[in-house]
Structures are given as structure tokens and as C-alpha cells.
Amino acid sequence: RQQELTQDLTAMMRVMETVLVLNDEQGGSNREMAKLRARNEKLEDRALKLDGELTDLRGKQENFAAQAKELREMHEA
């Protein structure tokens, strides 16, 4: 009977060690996920900023093209 209890206790200790290791790994995964979410938010903010700059530059390009066309027409007239 004592030997069975010892074996059961040993098995339970192995299970507990496994649980502790898995919990630690999960905690690491959660921390990594939080870091990745923060990085993703920063990248989304940067993409939004760059999209705004692109829209601004396209508008400036259109204005420049219109002014250049107007100047050409004035010189031709």
C-alpha cells in the first residue's frame, strides 16, 4: 500500500510540474501577444499617418499639374 501511495504521489508531482511549466509558457505567450498587439497598434497608427501624407501629396500633385497646364496655355496664347 505504501508503494502505491508513493507511486501516486510521484505521478501527481509530475502532473503538477507539467501544469506549472504549461502555465509559465502560457504566461510568456500572453506577454508576447500583448507586445505584438502594441506593435500592431503602432504600425496601424503609422500606416494611417502615411496614408494621410499620401493623400496630401496627391492633392499637391494635382494642383501642380493644373498650374503647369494653365501656365502652358497662357504661354501658348
One Martini backbone bead per residue (centre of mass of N, CA, C, O) as a GRO file, in nm:
protein
   77
    1ARG     BB    1   0.057   0.062  -0.021
    2GLN     BB    2   0.297   0.259   0.001
    3GLN     BB    3   0.389   0.229  -0.293
    4GLU     BB    4   0.131   0.340  -0.425
    5LEU     BB    5   0.145   0.619  -0.293
    6THR     BB    6   0.419   0.695  -0.410
    7GLN     BB    7   0.335   0.673  -0.708
    8ASP     BB    8   0.104   0.876  -0.695
    9LEU     BB    9   0.275   1.114  -0.596
   10THR     BB   10   0.470   1.117  -0.834
   11ALA     BB   11   0.256   1.164  -1.050
   12MET     BB   12   0.147   1.432  -0.932
   13MET     BB   13   0.414   1.586  -0.954
   14ARG     BB   14   0.433   1.570  -1.260
   15VAL     BB   15   0.172   1.716  -1.317
   16MET     BB   16   0.247   1.979  -1.171
   17GLU     BB   17   0.495   2.044  -1.340
   18THR     BB   18   0.343   2.062  -1.606
   19VAL     BB   19   0.152   2.288  -1.524
   20LEU     BB   20   0.370   2.498  -1.461
   21VAL     BB   21   0.497   2.505  -1.740
   22LEU     BB   22   0.241   2.577  -1.902
   23ASN     BB   23   0.178   2.840  -1.752
   24ASP     BB   24   0.443   2.980  -1.823
   25GLU     BB   25   0.405   2.966  -2.129
   26GLN     BB   26   0.140   3.124  -2.134
   27GLY     BB   27   0.250   3.382  -2.013
   28GLY     BB   28   0.448   3.432  -2.244
   29SER     BB   29   0.233   3.444  -2.465
   30ASN     BB   30   0.078   3.684  -2.349
   31ARG     BB   31   0.311   3.884  -2.360
   32GLU     BB   32   0.364   3.857  -2.663
   33MET     BB   33   0.080   3.946  -2.751
   34ALA     BB   34   0.095   4.229  -2.628
   35LYS     BB   35   0.335   4.325  -2.794
   36LEU     BB   36   0.203   4.278  -3.074
   37ARG     BB   37  -0.034   4.469  -3.033
   38ALA     BB   38   0.129   4.726  -2.990
   39ARG     BB   39   0.277   4.713  -3.261
   40ASN     BB   40   0.024   4.716  -3.436
   41GLU     BB   41  -0.079   4.993  -3.346
   42LYS     BB   42   0.165   5.153  -3.445
   43LEU     BB   43   0.142   5.065  -3.743
   44GLU     BB   44  -0.142   5.175  -3.788
   45ASP     BB   45  -0.074   5.469  -3.727
   46ARG     BB   46   0.141   5.498  -3.947
   47ALA     BB   47  -0.040   5.425  -4.187
   48LEU     BB   48  -0.236   5.659  -4.146
   49LYS     BB   49  -0.030   5.884  -4.177
   50LEU     BB   50   0.072   5.802  -4.462
   51ASP     BB   51  -0.203   5.827  -4.598
   52GLY     BB   52  -0.233   6.129  -4.548
   53GLU     BB   53   0.024   6.213  -4.700
   54LEU     BB   54  -0.058   6.094  -4.972
   55THR     BB   55  -0.309   6.264  -5.014
   56ASP     BB   56  -0.162   6.535  -5.005
   57LEU     BB   57   0.034   6.481  -5.244
   58ARG     BB   58  -0.183   6.435  -5.457
   59GLY     BB   59  -0.304   6.715  -5.438
   60LYS     BB   60  -0.045   6.867  -5.514
   61GLN     BB   61  -0.009   6.735  -5.788
   62GLU     BB   62  -0.272   6.838  -5.911
   63ASN     BB   63  -0.210   7.139  -5.876
   64PHE     BB   64   0.050   7.143  -6.040
   65ALA     BB   65  -0.072   7.042  -6.305
   66ALA     BB   66  -0.275   7.273  -6.337
   67GLN     BB   67  -0.067   7.505  -6.337
   68ALA     BB   68   0.102   7.406  -6.574
   69LYS     BB   69  -0.126   7.413  -6.780
   70GLU     BB   70  -0.193   7.712  -6.749
   71LEU     BB   71   0.088   7.819  -6.832
   72ARG     BB   72   0.095   7.695  -7.114
   73GLU     BB   73  -0.160   7.838  -7.216
   74MET     BB   74  -0.049   8.127  -7.174
   75HIS     BB   75   0.201   8.096  -7.366
   76GLU     BB   76   0.031   8.016  -7.624
   77ALA     BB   77  -0.156   8.287  -7.632
   0.00000   0.00000   0.00000
